[in-house]
């Protein structure tokens, strides 16, 4: 028998029940089957004898029902989990496992990985999990573990920060956000987010415990925007959660958002929400449009604003048991905070309090104490998280997010500290200094580096290859450029903005080298010209690697432009960047098509 010795666990069992179902690769797994799979995974974990109440379990599974069921099993068992996948570089993965103190990894056949001394529990295939109903009693006592999951965010020290998200915060999120956004038993929600991104929790746990049907996309569907659009239509998905970047990708291949015509609820977050995108969605869909705001440290989303009939973007109102303040920045240095009133047009820092606040960062008291602060507000000591976002109130009293105070950016839905990228670059032998900035014009991360004159082997491509061994691809700069010196402000700080404007957005530096023949320009030259224009890269040729040179949005843009230029249509499977390694590979495809 299972024994529970924590009131929190008893409350959770009464309030939250997994009543949803899953569709994966066209197969429906109804609620009865899902519950059976979840129970079987619990039994496997407990009967292994390796699981302890204070265990931290990493889930290393491909997208599929096993992944969703494993997360549900750990959630119900009050066991802390960490979601990882094969896209994470080995060195970074090892750091994450060690930092989070992972003692067990859930994996499956065909997904083997060397986890060094960490115990691995194989959950088996989905067929076996459905086929076998494990009977008998296994004793397992829950502990007072308050951490639901550990998730890593980019850190300014060069290594990612391990955020400990509380169980109480996650339960509050599950009980609040679905109600505010109409996620219930009539919902068919798409699950297309990378599992290491915290908004995956909304599409998985929150949806399943709200009675929704979760349509989970496989890797191919998530990476191919046309297949993604088809999946939305074919499965009659009526609720979606997307970043603005992904919506822009869809817009490139589906300008009128035809695939969203039946969507009733569209949740948008993870990045700044452009007003022109809002207008396009209002014009071309009938969906309720919600802007979602909140950092990882306050449990996924902290505020929600319905923008369906609004002309501008705001971040709305806090979810249940959450308070959001715009704070006078000078008062942050004192014991008592000055909260900016709605009638004021003063700009301050957005600070968040309430149940959603994480416990802090693992083994990093300095960062925890710097960002999770306890200050007096209206005479009461309150624990808050400093978001690092600038905020103010609009003319109608709406709360607005104006961007970052520091050098953190939101890119393709991911929160990235530019200093972390710099720290990785500075560790490369032969690099004497660097600055990393972001080009809004070309939507790309740019690295400017000073190298030793003796390091002849150190090319821009070598830099990218080295960086990809230690960081995810989305963090790797699209532009790596060697410069003679960095640009500094009058106060002696590196001027990232000026570096970007001078080197990444100046036509003198981004003009591509094209070998043309008068008015007779061949396929290769047109392709190179277009590639350089879209990416802002210089010195583009047929050997130019796509990896690190072009991001997913730019790639879709390139394909659409090529289709119009050559009056042809790429095959659906070619909409994934993995199909081409170099610019020359795309040229070969175009040439074969023309022939």
N, C-alpha and C positions, 0 to 999 in steps of 0.2 A: 504494500500500500504506500501511497505518497503521503507524507506528513508535512504540514505547513505550520511553522512556528512564528510567522510574521503577520501582524494585522494587515499590513500593506498588501500582502499576498491574498489574504481572504477577501479584502475589499475589491481587489482587482478581479478575482474570479466572479464575484457577484455582479460587478458593473460591466465588465468587458468580456464579451464572448465573440469568438471568431464566427461570424454568421455569413461571411462572403464566400465567393467562389472564384475560380481562376480559369482563364482560357490561355493556352499556350500551344503554338503551332497547330491551331485549328481544333485542338482537343479540349473539351470542357471537363473540368474537375469541380463537381458540385460541392456544396458545403459538407455533405456527409463524407465524401471522399477526402476533402481537405482536412477535416477533423481527424480522420483515420490516419492520414499521412503524418500529421503533426504529432499525434499520440505515438505512432511507431518510431518517429525520430526521437521523441522524449525517451522512449523505452531503450533505444539503442544507446543513447548518451548515458543514461543511468546505469544500465546493465554492464556497460564497459568497465565500470568501477573506477574510471579515471576522473569523473566529474566531482567537483567539490562545490559547496555553496558559494565560495568566494572565487571560483574560477572565472577567468576571462577567456572567452571562446572566440577564436577567429573563424569566420565563415568564408571558405575559399571554394566557391562553387560557381559554375557558369550560370548564365541567366536561365531560369526555368522554375518549375514548380518546387523542386528540392530546395532552391534558394529561399523562396517565399516561406515554405513550410518550416525550414530550419530557423529562420528569423522569428516566426510565430512561436515555435517551440521554446526558444531561449527566452523570449519575452514573457511567456506564460510561466516559465520556471524561475523567473527572477534571476536569470544568469546574465551577466554583462557580456555583450558581444561586440566584435569589431568586424566590419565588412571589408574584405580585401579581394583583389582579383589579379589575374595574370598580366594586366596592363601596367602594374606597378613595377618599376625597376627593382632588381634583386636587392641592391644595397639599401634602397629606401624601405623596401618591404621588411628586411631584417631589422632595421632601425625601429620601424613601427611595432613589430612584434615584441621587441625587447622593451621599448618604452611603455607599451600598454601592459606589460607583464602577462602576455598570453601564455597559457599553459596547455591549451588544447586547440587543435584546428579541426574543423569539420570539412571534409573533402569528399570526393567520390571517384569512382573508377574513371580512368582516362584524364584525370585532372591532378596527377601526382606532381609534387614539388618537394624539394629538399627543405624541410623545415627544421633542420639541425636536430636539436634535442627536444623539440616540442612533440607531445603526443598527438597522433592523428587518428581521428575516428572517421571511418568511411561509412557514410549513410546508405550507400548502395544505389541502385538504379530506381527510377520512379516506379517501374513495373513491380519490383520487389517490395517497395514501400506500400504499394496498393494491395498487392497480393497477400502479404503476410499480416495477420492480425496477432500481435504479440499478447499472449495471455499471461496471467500470473501477476503477482505483486512484487514490486521492487521498492525498497524503502529509500527515500531521499528527503532530507529535511532542508527546507529553504532557510536562508539566513537573513539577517537584517541588511542585506546588500541594497544600497540605494542607487547604484549606477546602472542605468539601462543599457547604454552603449558608449563606446569610445570612438571618436571620429577625429581625423587629423585635418588640420588646416595649415595653410602656408605660414611659415614663421620667419621673422626678420633676422633670426640668428643663423639662418642657412639650413635649418632642419625644421620639419613640420611640428606644429604644436598639437599635443594630444588633449582634446577636450573631453571631459567626463560629463555626459548628459544624464541628469537624474531621472529616475523612474517616475517621480511625481510630476516632473515637467512634461515627460512624454505622455503620461495619462491625461494631463490637463490639455495637451495639444489634441489628442485623439477625441476627447470629449467636447472640444470647443470648435476647432476648425471645420470638421465635416458638417456640423450644424450650420455654421455661418455661410458655407459654400454649397449647401444642398447636396451633400454626398450621403446617399442612403441606399436602401435596397433597390431603388429604381435606377441607380447609377451604373453605367458601364464606363469605367475609367481606364485610360491607357497608361501603361507602365513602361516608359521608354528611357528613364533616367539611369545613368550609371549608378550602380549600387553603392559606390563610395561617396556619392554626393548626398547630403542629408535629406534633400527633398524626396529622395527615393522612399523614405519612411512614409510620406503622405500617400504615395501610390501603392504602398504595400500594406504595412501594418494598419495605418489609419483607415484605409479604404476597406480592408477585410474585416476589421472590427466595427465597421459601420454598415456592414451588410452588402457592400457593393460587389459587382463583378469586375475583377481585375484582368485586363487583357495585357499579358506580358509579351513584349517584343523580344525576339532573339537578337543576337549580335548583328546579324546581317540587316535586319529590319531597322534597328536603331542607327546603323551607320549609313543607310541608303535612304535619302529623303523621299524618293519616289515610292519605294516599298513601304515606308512609314505612312505616306499619304494613303496608299492602298489599304493598309492595315486599318487605318482609322475608319475608312468607308466600309470595308468588308465586314468589320466586326460591330458596326453600328455604334461606335464609341460616342458617348454623349458628354463626357467630361475629360478634360485634358489639363495637364500642368506642363507648361513650357517656359523656357527662358526666351527673352526677346531674340537672342541669336538664332535659336532653332526656328522661331517663327519667321525670321528673315530668310532662312534657308528654304523653308516651305514656300514662301512668297516668290522665290526665284523660279521655282518649277511650277508653281500654281498661283499665278498673279492675283486671282480673284478669290483665293482661299476656298475653292470648290470643295476640297476635302473636309472643310469645317462647317459645311452647310447644316449638318444635322447635330452639331455640337451645341449643347445647351449651356454648359459652364466651361469657361476658359480661365485657368489660374495662371498668372504670369508673374515671374519673379526671378531672383538670382542675379539680376543685373538692372541697370538703369533702364526704365521703360520709356522709349522715345514717343513723343506725342504724335508723330506722323504714323507710327505703327498703330497707335490707338485709333486714329482716324480710319486707317485701312480696315481694321477689324470691325469697327462700328459700321462701316459702309458695306462690308462684304459678308458679315455673319449676323446671326440673330442671337448669339450667345450672350449670357451674362458674363461680363468681363470684370475680373478681380485682379487688383495689383496686390501682391504679397510682399511683405517686407519683414526682415528679421535676420540677424546673424546666427551662425552655428551655435554660439555660446548662450543663446536664449531659446534654444530648441526649435529649430526649423523656421517657422514664421511667427512673428510677434504682433503684427498689425495686418489688417485687411481693409482694402478700399474697393467698393464696387464702382467701376468707372463706366458702366454701360451707357449712361446718358450724360457723362461729364465731358467737358471740352478740354480739360487739362488733367495731368497726372498728379495724384497725391498718394500718401501711404496710409491714409485712413485712420482707423481706430484700433485700439489694442484688443486682443482676444481675451477670453475669460481669465480672471486672476492675473492680469498683466497690467502694469502701469508704464507709460512711456512719457518721458520728460524731455523738453529742450532746455538745456542748462547753460547759464552764463558761464563761459569758459574760464574766466578769471576766478570764479567762485569754486571751481573744482580743486583749487589749491587750498581751500579753507575747509573747516569742519562742517560748515553749513552751506548748502547749495542754494543758489538763487535760480528759481525756476522761471523761465520766460513765459509770460502770459500770452494768450491768444491774440489780444489786442495789439501786441507789440510786433514790430517788423524786425526785431533784433535777431541775428543769427547766433546759434549756439550749437553745442554738441548734443546729439541724441543719446540719451541714457535710458536703460530699460530695467525695470524691477518686476518682481513677481515670481510665480511658481516655475516659470520656464528657465530661470537662471541655472546654468551649469554649476557643478561643484567647483570647477576651475581646471587648470592645466596640470597634467600628471608631472610630478617631480619638477615643477617650475614655479616655486612660490613667488619669485620676483615678478614674473609676468602676471600671475594670478592676482597678486596684491595691487599691481599697477592698473589692471583693467576691471577687476571685480572690487568695487569700493563700498565702504559703509560710511554714509554721510547723513547729516541731519536734513530732513525735508519737512517743513511745517512742524518743526519741533520733535519729529520722530526719527530715530536712527533707521535708515533704510539701506539694504544691500542693493547695489545697482551694477549693471555692466556698462562700461563706456564703449560705445560702438565705434568711435572714431569717425562717425558720419556727421556732417554739418546739416543742421535742420533749421527751419523757421516756419511760421504760420502764414498761410496764404490769405488773400483778401476775405475769403469766406470762412476763415478759421480752420481750414484743412492743414494737416501737418505735411510739410514738404521735406524731402531728402535732397540736399544740394550737392552731394558728392563727398569725397574723402578728405579728411584733415591731413592724413599722412600719405605715404606712398603705396598704399594698398589699392589694387584695382579689382574690378570684376570682369573676367574674361571668359567667354563661352560658358557662363554659369558658375565658374570657379572663382573663389576669392584667392588672390595671389598677392603676396608681399614682394615688391620689387627687390627689396634688400635680400630676400632669400636667394633669388637668382644671382644677384651680385656676389653673395657669399660663395656660391658654387663656382662661379667663374673665377673668382680670386684664388680658389684652391688649385687651379690648373697651373702647372709649372710653366713659367715664362710670361705669365700675365702680371703686369706691374700696377694695374689699377683698372677699374671699369665703372661704368654708370649704366643703369638699365632704366629705360623710360617706356612710355606707351604712346603710340600714334593713333589718335582718334581718326585722323584722315584715312589711314590705311588699315585701321583695326588690327594692329600688330604690336607685339612686344619687341623692343629694339635694344640691343646691347652694343655699347661703344667701349672698346678695349684698347689699352696701351700694352704693347708687348715688347720684350727684349729684342734688340736687333739681331741677337745671335740665334733666336728661335725661328729659323727659316721654315721648319716643318709645320709650324703652327698656323694653319689656314683657318678661314672662317668655317669651312665644312668640318674640319677636325674638331673645332670648338663645339659645334653642335653634336657631333658624334659622342664626344666625351660627356656633354651635359645630359644626353639622352640615357646615359648609363646610371645617372643619379637622380633624375627627376622625370615626372610624367611629360609626355609630348606637349600637352596644353600649356606647360610652363616654359618650354624651350623657346627662346627668342626666334622670331621669324627672320629678323635682320641681325646679323652679327657683323660688326664693322670695326676694323682697326683704325684708330685715330692717333694723332701725335700728342694730343693733350686733351683734357676734359675742360668743360666750361664751368666756371664757378660764379656764384652770386657775390654781391658786395660783402656779405657776411662770411664768405669762405666756404659755403656749402655747394655741392655739385648741383648745377642747374640742369636738371633732367629735361625740362620743357624746352630749353634753348638747344640742347643736344639733339632732341628729336626734330625740332624745326629746321636746324641747320643740315643735319645729315640724312634724316629719313624722309623729310617732306619737301626737300629742295630739289627742283628739277635737275640741277647741276649734278646731283649725286645719284638720282634714281633713273636717269635716262638710260635705257637699255642699249647694249651693243648689238646691232642687228646687221647681218650681212645681206643687204638687198641688191637688186639688179635693176636700178632705175624704176620704171613703173611696173616692172614684172616682178612681183613679190610672190614667192612660193609659199606653200603650206607652212613650212618650218618657220619662216620669217614672220608670217602673220601670227602664228601661235606664240612665238617668243615675244613679239610686241605686246600681244594681249596679256600674256602671263606677267610681263614686267609692269604693265599699266595697272593691273588688278592688285598685284602684291606689293608694288613699290620696290621690287628687287632690281639690282643692277647686275651687269655681266651675266645675263641669262643666256644659256645655250642649250643644246639638245641633251647634254649630260647633267644638267641641273637636276638635283634630287628634289622630289616633291616634299619629302619629309623635312619638316622644319622651315620650309620656304613658303608654304601656303597653308592657311587654316581651312577648316571645313566650310565656312561661309564663303570664303574667297574661291574655294574649289567649285562649289555649286555655281557661283557667279561665272566662273570661267567656262564651265560646261554649257550653261545657257547662252553665253555670248558666242561660243564656237558653233552651237547648233544654228543660231541665227546667221552667223557669218557664212557657214558652208551649206546652209539649207539642208540639214540632216538632223537626225535624232540619235543620241547615244543610247545604246542598250541599257536597260534598267540596272543590270549588275555593274555597269561602268560608273554609276554615280557614287560608288564607294572609292575613296582615295587609295584604298589598298590594292585596287586593280592596276594602278600605274605606279611605277617607281621613279621614272624620270620624265622630263618634258619630251624627250625623244620617243618614249613609249606612247604618249598621246599622239605625237606626230605620225607614228606608224599606224595607229588605229585610224586616224583621219585619212591617211593615204590609202589604206586598204578599203575604206568605205567609199572613197571617191572612185577607186578602180572598179 
